[in-house]
Structure formats: structure tokens, C-alpha cells
Amino acid sequence: MFRLLRTLILVMIAFIAGMLYERDGSKDICQNGGGLWIENICVGPEFTQ
């Protein structure tokens, strides 16, 4: 039973780490493309001032 619980916890931690990594990558792509990152949404350069 402990092995199953440990596996579930490790998978959950890996999933959260992957989500954070991808979110940070999306933020970098947005900023490099001239966009503005506002509350997890990339606003394109045509909408920024």
C-alpha cells in the first residue's frame, strides 16, 4: 500500500513541476515575441501600448 501511495505522490509532484516549467517557458516565448504577460495570459504587441 505504501508503494502505491508513494508512486501517486511522486507522479503528482512530477506533474506539478512539469506544469510550472511549461508555464515559465510560455512566459518567455510571449516576452521574446514582444507580448505582455498579464495574469497567465499573453497579450500580443498589437494590444499593448
TORNUVEX-138939 format. One record per atom (N, C-alpha, C): residue number from 1; residue in three letters; chain; atom name; z, y, x. Coordinates in nm, 3 decimals, always signed. Each point is the difference from the previous one (the first is absolute). Example, Ala and Ser with C-alpha at 12.3 -4.5 7.8 and 13.67 -1.06 7.14 Angstrom:
REM TORNUVEX-138939
<site num="1" residuo="ALA" cadena="A" atomo="N" z="+0.780" y="-0.569" x="+1.319"/>
<site num="1" residuo="ALA" cadena="A" atomo="CA" z="+0.000" y="+0.119" x="-0.089"/>
<site num="1" residuo="ALA" cadena="A" atomo="C" z="+0.000" y="+0.120" x="+0.090"/>
<site num="2" residuo="SER" cadena="A" atomo="N" z="-0.072" y="+0.105" x="-0.035"/>
<site num="2" residuo="SER" cadena="A" atomo="CA" z="+0.006" y="+0.119" x="+0.082"/>
<site num="2" residuo="SER" cadena="A" atomo="C" z="+0.073" y="+0.109" x="-0.077"/>
END
This chain:
REM TORNUVEX-138939
<site num="1" residuo="MET" cadena="A" atomo="N" z="+0.000" y="-0.120" x="+0.082"/>
<site num="1" residuo="MET" cadena="A" atomo="CA" z="+0.000" y="+0.120" x="-0.082"/>
<site num="1" residuo="MET" cadena="A" atomo="C" z="+0.000" y="+0.126" x="+0.086"/>
<site num="2" residuo="PHE" cadena="A" atomo="N" z="+0.074" y="-0.008" x="+0.111"/>
<site num="2" residuo="PHE" cadena="A" atomo="CA" z="+0.007" y="+0.117" x="+0.089"/>
<site num="2" residuo="PHE" cadena="A" atomo="C" z="-0.137" y="+0.031" x="+0.060"/>
<site num="3" residuo="ARG" cadena="A" atomo="N" z="-0.078" y="-0.104" x="+0.033"/>
<site num="3" residuo="ARG" cadena="A" atomo="CA" z="-0.132" y="+0.021" x="+0.059"/>
<site num="3" residuo="ARG" cadena="A" atomo="C" z="-0.092" y="+0.072" x="-0.098"/>
<site num="4" residuo="LEU" cadena="A" atomo="N" z="+0.006" y="-0.036" x="-0.126"/>
<site num="4" residuo="LEU" cadena="A" atomo="CA" z="-0.084" y="+0.064" x="-0.101"/>
<site num="4" residuo="LEU" cadena="A" atomo="C" z="+0.038" y="+0.148" x="-0.014"/>
<site num="5" residuo="LEU" cadena="A" atomo="N" z="+0.128" y="+0.027" x="-0.007"/>
<site num="5" residuo="LEU" cadena="A" atomo="CA" z="+0.047" y="+0.137" x="-0.012"/>
<site num="5" residuo="LEU" cadena="A" atomo="C" z="-0.039" y="+0.082" x="+0.123"/>
<site num="6" residuo="ARG" cadena="A" atomo="N" z="+0.017" y="-0.057" x="+0.117"/>
<site num="6" residuo="ARG" cadena="A" atomo="CA" z="-0.036" y="+0.069" x="+0.124"/>
<site num="6" residuo="ARG" cadena="A" atomo="C" z="-0.149" y="+0.028" x="+0.004"/>
<site num="7" residuo="THR" cadena="A" atomo="N" z="-0.081" y="-0.095" x="-0.042"/>
<site num="7" residuo="THR" cadena="A" atomo="CA" z="-0.145" y="+0.020" x="-0.002"/>
<site num="7" residuo="THR" cadena="A" atomo="C" z="-0.039" y="+0.112" x="-0.096"/>
<site num="8" residuo="LEU" cadena="A" atomo="N" z="+0.060" y="+0.002" x="-0.118"/>
<site num="8" residuo="LEU" cadena="A" atomo="CA" z="-0.030" y="+0.105" x="-0.097"/>
<site num="8" residuo="LEU" cadena="A" atomo="C" z="+0.039" y="+0.138" x="+0.053"/>
<site num="9" residuo="ILE" cadena="A" atomo="N" z="+0.114" y="+0.008" x="+0.066"/>
<site num="9" residuo="ILE" cadena="A" atomo="CA" z="+0.044" y="+0.128" x="+0.056"/>
<site num="9" residuo="ILE" cadena="A" atomo="C" z="-0.095" y="+0.045" x="+0.111"/>
<site num="10" residuo="LEU" cadena="A" atomo="N" z="-0.041" y="-0.092" x="+0.087"/>
<site num="10" residuo="LEU" cadena="A" atomo="CA" z="-0.092" y="+0.037" x="+0.108"/>
<site num="10" residuo="LEU" cadena="A" atomo="C" z="-0.136" y="+0.042" x="-0.054"/>
<site num="11" residuo="VAL" cadena="A" atomo="N" z="-0.049" y="-0.066" x="-0.102"/>
<site num="11" residuo="VAL" cadena="A" atomo="CA" z="-0.128" y="+0.037" x="-0.061"/>
<site num="11" residuo="VAL" cadena="A" atomo="C" z="+0.012" y="+0.138" x="-0.063"/>
<site num="12" residuo="MET" cadena="A" atomo="N" z="+0.111" y="+0.027" x="-0.066"/>
<site num="12" residuo="MET" cadena="A" atomo="CA" z="+0.021" y="+0.131" x="-0.062"/>
<site num="12" residuo="MET" cadena="A" atomo="C" z="+0.005" y="+0.111" x="+0.106"/>
<site num="13" residuo="ILE" cadena="A" atomo="N" z="+0.067" y="-0.024" x="+0.110"/>
<site num="13" residuo="ILE" cadena="A" atomo="CA" z="+0.007" y="+0.099" x="+0.108"/>
<site num="13" residuo="ILE" cadena="A" atomo="C" z="-0.138" y="+0.023" x="+0.061"/>
<site num="14" residuo="ALA" cadena="A" atomo="N" z="-0.076" y="-0.107" x="+0.019"/>
<site num="14" residuo="ALA" cadena="A" atomo="CA" z="-0.135" y="+0.013" x="+0.056"/>
<site num="14" residuo="ALA" cadena="A" atomo="C" z="-0.091" y="+0.078" x="-0.095"/>
<site num="15" residuo="PHE" cadena="A" atomo="N" z="+0.012" y="-0.024" x="-0.129"/>
<site num="15" residuo="PHE" cadena="A" atomo="CA" z="-0.080" y="+0.072" x="-0.099"/>
<site num="15" residuo="PHE" cadena="A" atomo="C" z="+0.032" y="+0.149" x="+0.002"/>
<site num="16" residuo="ILE" cadena="A" atomo="N" z="+0.126" y="+0.035" x="+0.003"/>
<site num="16" residuo="ILE" cadena="A" atomo="CA" z="+0.040" y="+0.141" x="+0.002"/>
<site num="16" residuo="ILE" cadena="A" atomo="C" z="-0.047" y="+0.067" x="+0.128"/>
<site num="17" residuo="ALA" cadena="A" atomo="N" z="+0.013" y="-0.069" x="+0.113"/>
<site num="17" residuo="ALA" cadena="A" atomo="CA" z="-0.047" y="+0.056" x="+0.127"/>
<site num="17" residuo="ALA" cadena="A" atomo="C" z="-0.150" y="+0.023" x="-0.002"/>
<site num="18" residuo="GLY" cadena="A" atomo="N" z="-0.074" y="-0.093" x="-0.058"/>
<site num="18" residuo="GLY" cadena="A" atomo="CA" z="-0.145" y="+0.015" x="-0.012"/>
<site num="18" residuo="GLY" cadena="A" atomo="C" z="-0.038" y="+0.117" x="-0.089"/>
<site num="19" residuo="MET" cadena="A" atomo="N" z="+0.070" y="+0.017" x="-0.109"/>
<site num="19" residuo="MET" cadena="A" atomo="CA" z="-0.028" y="+0.113" x="-0.090"/>
<site num="19" residuo="MET" cadena="A" atomo="C" z="+0.025" y="+0.133" x="+0.070"/>
<site num="20" residuo="LEU" cadena="A" atomo="N" z="+0.110" y="+0.010" x="+0.073"/>
<site num="20" residuo="LEU" cadena="A" atomo="CA" z="+0.030" y="+0.124" x="+0.072"/>
<site num="20" residuo="LEU" cadena="A" atomo="C" z="-0.104" y="+0.028" x="+0.109"/>
<site num="21" residuo="TYR" cadena="A" atomo="N" z="-0.043" y="-0.105" x="+0.068"/>
<site num="21" residuo="TYR" cadena="A" atomo="CA" z="-0.101" y="+0.014" x="+0.106"/>
<site num="21" residuo="TYR" cadena="A" atomo="C" z="-0.132" y="+0.051" x="-0.059"/>
<site num="22" residuo="GLU" cadena="A" atomo="N" z="-0.044" y="-0.059" x="-0.109"/>
<site num="22" residuo="GLU" cadena="A" atomo="CA" z="-0.125" y="+0.041" x="-0.063"/>
<site num="22" residuo="GLU" cadena="A" atomo="C" z="+0.009" y="+0.142" x="-0.055"/>
<site num="23" residuo="ARG" cadena="A" atomo="N" z="+0.114" y="+0.035" x="-0.056"/>
<site num="23" residuo="ARG" cadena="A" atomo="CA" z="+0.017" y="+0.136" x="-0.054"/>
<site num="23" residuo="ARG" cadena="A" atomo="C" z="-0.009" y="+0.104" x="+0.110"/>
<site num="24" residuo="ASP" cadena="A" atomo="N" z="+0.059" y="-0.031" x="+0.116"/>
<site num="24" residuo="ASP" cadena="A" atomo="CA" z="-0.006" y="+0.091" x="+0.113"/>
<site num="24" residuo="ASP" cadena="A" atomo="C" z="-0.144" y="+0.011" x="+0.051"/>
<site num="25" residuo="GLY" cadena="A" atomo="N" z="-0.072" y="-0.112" x="+0.000"/>
<site num="25" residuo="GLY" cadena="A" atomo="CA" z="-0.141" y="+0.003" x="+0.042"/>
<site num="25" residuo="GLY" cadena="A" atomo="C" z="-0.085" y="+0.082" x="-0.095"/>
<site num="26" residuo="SER" cadena="A" atomo="N" z="+0.025" y="-0.011" x="-0.129"/>
<site num="26" residuo="SER" cadena="A" atomo="CA" z="-0.074" y="+0.079" x="-0.098"/>
<site num="26" residuo="SER" cadena="A" atomo="C" z="+0.028" y="+0.150" x="+0.018"/>
<site num="27" residuo="LYS" cadena="A" atomo="N" z="+0.123" y="+0.031" x="+0.033"/>
<site num="27" residuo="LYS" cadena="A" atomo="CA" z="+0.036" y="+0.140" x="+0.022"/>
<site num="27" residuo="LYS" cadena="A" atomo="C" z="-0.076" y="+0.057" x="+0.121"/>
<site num="28" residuo="ASP" cadena="A" atomo="N" z="-0.008" y="-0.078" x="+0.106"/>
<site num="28" residuo="ASP" cadena="A" atomo="CA" z="-0.073" y="+0.043" x="+0.120"/>
<site num="28" residuo="ASP" cadena="A" atomo="C" z="-0.149" y="+0.019" x="-0.030"/>
<site num="29" residuo="ILE" cadena="A" atomo="N" z="-0.058" y="-0.093" x="-0.074"/>
<site num="29" residuo="ILE" cadena="A" atomo="CA" z="-0.142" y="+0.011" x="-0.035"/>
<site num="29" residuo="ILE" cadena="A" atomo="C" z="-0.024" y="+0.124" x="-0.084"/>
<site num="30" residuo="CYS" cadena="A" atomo="N" z="+0.088" y="+0.028" x="-0.091"/>
<site num="30" residuo="CYS" cadena="A" atomo="CA" z="-0.013" y="+0.118" x="-0.086"/>
<site num="30" residuo="CYS" cadena="A" atomo="C" z="+0.005" y="+0.128" x="+0.083"/>
<site num="31" residuo="GLN" cadena="A" atomo="N" z="+0.096" y="+0.009" x="+0.088"/>
<site num="31" residuo="GLN" cadena="A" atomo="CA" z="+0.015" y="+0.120" x="+0.081"/>
<site num="31" residuo="GLN" cadena="A" atomo="C" z="-0.114" y="+0.017" x="+0.099"/>
<site num="32" residuo="ASN" cadena="A" atomo="N" z="-0.051" y="-0.110" x="+0.057"/>
<site num="32" residuo="ASN" cadena="A" atomo="CA" z="-0.112" y="+0.008" x="+0.092"/>
<site num="32" residuo="ASN" cadena="A" atomo="C" z="-0.129" y="+0.040" x="-0.070"/>
<site num="33" residuo="GLY" cadena="A" atomo="N" z="-0.010" y="-0.029" x="-0.129"/>
<site num="33" residuo="GLY" cadena="A" atomo="CA" z="-0.117" y="+0.036" x="-0.078"/>
<site num="33" residuo="GLY" cadena="A" atomo="C" z="+0.006" y="+0.140" x="-0.057"/>
<site num="34" residuo="GLY" cadena="A" atomo="N" z="+0.104" y="+0.073" x="+0.031"/>
<site num="34" residuo="GLY" cadena="A" atomo="CA" z="+0.013" y="+0.138" x="-0.047"/>
<site num="34" residuo="GLY" cadena="A" atomo="C" z="+0.072" y="+0.012" x="-0.132"/>
<site num="35" residuo="GLY" cadena="A" atomo="N" z="+0.055" y="-0.110" x="-0.050"/>
<site num="35" residuo="GLY" cadena="A" atomo="CA" z="+0.071" y="+0.003" x="-0.127"/>
<site num="35" residuo="GLY" cadena="A" atomo="C" z="+0.145" y="+0.042" x="+0.018"/>
<site num="36" residuo="LEU" cadena="A" atomo="N" z="+0.066" y="+0.013" x="-0.112"/>
<site num="36" residuo="LEU" cadena="A" atomo="CA" z="+0.142" y="+0.038" x="+0.000"/>
<site num="36" residuo="LEU" cadena="A" atomo="C" z="+0.076" y="-0.108" x="-0.074"/>
<site num="37" residuo="TRP" cadena="A" atomo="N" z="+0.107" y="-0.053" x="+0.061"/>
<site num="37" residuo="TRP" cadena="A" atomo="CA" z="+0.078" y="-0.109" x="-0.057"/>
<site num="37" residuo="TRP" cadena="A" atomo="C" z="+0.114" y="+0.060" x="-0.081"/>
<site num="38" residuo="ILE" cadena="A" atomo="N" z="-0.007" y="-0.015" x="-0.132"/>
<site num="38" residuo="ILE" cadena="A" atomo="CA" z="+0.103" y="+0.055" x="-0.088"/>
<site num="38" residuo="ILE" cadena="A" atomo="C" z="+0.056" y="-0.113" x="-0.086"/>
<site num="39" residuo="GLU" cadena="A" atomo="N" z="+0.126" y="-0.034" x="+0.021"/>
<site num="39" residuo="GLU" cadena="A" atomo="CA" z="+0.072" y="-0.100" x="-0.078"/>
<site num="39" residuo="GLU" cadena="A" atomo="C" z="-0.082" y="-0.127" x="-0.021"/>
<site num="40" residuo="ASN" cadena="A" atomo="N" z="-0.042" y="-0.062" x="+0.109"/>
<site num="40" residuo="ASN" cadena="A" atomo="CA" z="-0.074" y="-0.127" x="+0.001"/>
<site num="40" residuo="ASN" cadena="A" atomo="C" z="-0.139" y="+0.009" x="-0.059"/>
<site num="41" residuo="ILE" cadena="A" atomo="N" z="-0.056" y="+0.119" x="-0.010"/>
<site num="41" residuo="ILE" cadena="A" atomo="CA" z="-0.136" y="+0.020" x="-0.049"/>
<site num="41" residuo="ILE" cadena="A" atomo="C" z="-0.075" y="+0.084" x="+0.102"/>
<site num="42" residuo="CYS" cadena="A" atomo="N" z="-0.122" y="-0.046" x="+0.033"/>
<site num="42" residuo="CYS" cadena="A" atomo="CA" z="-0.082" y="+0.076" x="+0.094"/>
<site num="42" residuo="CYS" cadena="A" atomo="C" z="-0.086" y="+0.098" x="-0.080"/>
<site num="43" residuo="VAL" cadena="A" atomo="N" z="+0.017" y="+0.127" x="+0.030"/>
<site num="43" residuo="VAL" cadena="A" atomo="CA" z="-0.079" y="+0.104" x="-0.065"/>
<site num="43" residuo="VAL" cadena="A" atomo="C" z="-0.109" y="+0.040" x="+0.098"/>
<site num="44" residuo="GLY" cadena="A" atomo="N" z="-0.125" y="-0.013" x="-0.042"/>
<site num="44" residuo="GLY" cadena="A" atomo="CA" z="-0.114" y="+0.026" x="+0.087"/>
<site num="44" residuo="GLY" cadena="A" atomo="C" z="-0.009" y="+0.146" x="+0.042"/>
<site num="45" residuo="PRO" cadena="A" atomo="N" z="-0.078" y="+0.027" x="+0.106"/>
<site num="45" residuo="PRO" cadena="A" atomo="CA" z="-0.010" y="+0.136" x="+0.051"/>
<site num="45" residuo="PRO" cadena="A" atomo="C" z="-0.063" y="+0.097" x="-0.101"/>
<site num="46" residuo="GLU" cadena="A" atomo="N" z="-0.078" y="-0.051" x="-0.096"/>
<site num="46" residuo="GLU" cadena="A" atomo="CA" z="-0.061" y="+0.091" x="-0.097"/>
<site num="46" residuo="GLU" cadena="A" atomo="C" z="+0.102" y="+0.055" x="-0.099"/>
<site num="47" residuo="PHE" cadena="A" atomo="N" z="+0.120" y="-0.064" x="-0.008"/>
<site num="47" residuo="PHE" cadena="A" atomo="CA" z="+0.102" y="+0.048" x="-0.091"/>
<site num="47" residuo="PHE" cadena="A" atomo="C" z="+0.113" y="+0.075" x="+0.070"/>
<site num="48" residuo="THR" cadena="A" atomo="N" z="-0.004" y="+0.005" x="+0.132"/>
<site num="48" residuo="THR" cadena="A" atomo="CA" z="+0.103" y="+0.072" x="+0.075"/>
<site num="48" residuo="THR" cadena="A" atomo="C" z="-0.046" y="+0.143" x="+0.025"/>
<site num="49" residuo="GLN" cadena="A" atomo="N" z="+0.093" y="+0.084" x="+0.031"/>
<site num="49" residuo="GLN" cadena="A" atomo="CA" z="-0.032" y="+0.142" x="+0.019"/>
<site num="49" residuo="GLN" cadena="A" atomo="C" z="-0.044" y="+0.027" x="+0.141"/>
END
